[in-house]
Amino acid sequence: RLVLAFLEAGGSFSRLQVASDIHTSSILKARGFIEIEKPDLTALASGRKIPTHVGVPGLAVETYKHHLEKLLGDEPPPPERSAMFRKDGGDTSMAVYEEILELLISGTDDGGDD
């Protein structure tokens, strides 16, 4: 949902940098982020976290398409995912993925300066 809020506010996915740890790195990669080869360590002096990953719009489009395909599979959702479903029967995560994908494809994320 943070990626969605960022894109809806007019942010550019290609400028989105995030800090991760060993537990979140794989999640970021599955959402269209790649590791920054040479992180800016100056953030340490001010006590901020060091950005470790940056968004790649083309990769994000492919990963969100893949997530949607998995969600739209023939299998009904398992009972433990029932909390993710809205009252109208829609899957909350599916709706979020669809919105993010639409914003990425529509050109809202042109990679330009904000």
C-alpha positions in Angstrom: 0.0 0.0 0.0 2.9 2.4 0.5 4.0 2.0 -3.1 0.4 2.8 -4.2 0.3 5.9 -1.9 3.6 7.1 -3.3 2.5 6.7 -7.0 -0.9 8.3 -6.3 0.9 11.3 -4.9 2.7 11.7 -8.2 6.0 10.0 -7.1 8.2 8.4 -9.7 8.8 4.7 -9.0 12.3 5.0 -10.6 13.1 7.5 -7.9 11.8 5.4 -5.0 14.6 4.2 -2.8 14.0 2.0 0.3 16.1 0.6 3.0 15.8 -3.1 3.7 17.3 -5.8 5.9 17.9 -9.5 5.4 14.2 -10.2 5.9 12.7 -7.7 3.5 15.2 -7.8 0.6 13.4 -10.7 -1.2 10.1 -8.9 -0.8 11.4 -5.8 -2.4 12.9 -7.8 -5.3 9.5 -9.4 -5.8 7.9 -5.9 -6.1 10.2 -4.5 -8.8 13.2 -3.2 -6.8 16.8 -3.9 -7.4 19.8 -3.6 -5.0 21.8 -0.3 -5.1 25.3 -1.4 -6.0 27.0 1.4 -4.1 24.7 2.7 -1.3 25.2 6.3 -0.1 26.7 5.8 3.3 26.5 9.5 4.2 23.0 8.7 5.7 24.8 7.1 8.6 26.1 10.5 9.8 22.6 11.8 10.2 21.2 8.7 11.7 19.0 7.8 8.7 18.7 4.4 7.2 20.8 3.7 4.1 18.7 3.1 1.0 19.6 -0.4 -0.3 17.1 -0.8 -3.1 15.7 1.4 -6.0 12.5 0.9 -8.0 12.7 -0.2 -11.6 9.4 0.6 -13.4 9.7 -2.0 -16.2 10.6 -4.7 -13.7 7.7 -3.6 -11.4 5.2 -3.9 -14.2 6.3 -7.5 -14.9 6.3 -8.4 -11.2 2.8 -6.9 -10.5 1.5 -8.7 -13.7 2.9 -11.9 -12.3 1.3 -11.4 -8.9 -2.1 -10.7 -10.5 -1.8 -13.8 -12.6 -1.2 -15.8 -9.5 -4.2 -14.2 -7.7 -6.4 -14.8 -10.7 -5.6 -18.5 -10.9 -8.3 -21.2 -11.0 -7.9 -22.1 -7.4 -10.2 -20.5 -4.8 -8.3 -18.6 -2.1 -7.4 -20.6 1.0 -9.4 -19.9 4.2 -6.4 -18.2 5.9 -6.5 -15.4 3.3 -10.2 -14.6 4.1 -9.1 -11.4 6.0 -7.7 -10.1 2.7 -11.1 -10.1 1.0 -13.4 -7.2 0.9 -17.2 -7.5 1.6 -17.9 -7.2 -2.1 -15.9 -10.4 -2.7 -12.9 -8.7 -4.2 -9.4 -9.4 -3.0 -7.8 -6.4 -1.4 -4.3 -7.3 -2.5 -5.6 -7.9 -6.0 -7.2 -4.4 -6.1 -4.0 -2.8 -4.8 -1.9 -4.7 -7.4 -4.3 -3.6 -10.1 -4.1 0.1 -9.1 -0.3 0.0 -8.9 0.0 -1.7 -12.2 -2.4 0.8 -13.8 -0.3 3.7 -12.5 2.9 2.2 -13.6 1.6 1.5 -17.1 -0.3 4.8 -17.5 2.8 6.9 -17.5 2.3 8.4 -14.1 5.7 7.0 -13.4 7.7 8.5 -16.2 11.0 8.4 -14.4 11.4 12.2 -14.6 12.1 14.7 -11.9 9.5 15.6 -9.4 
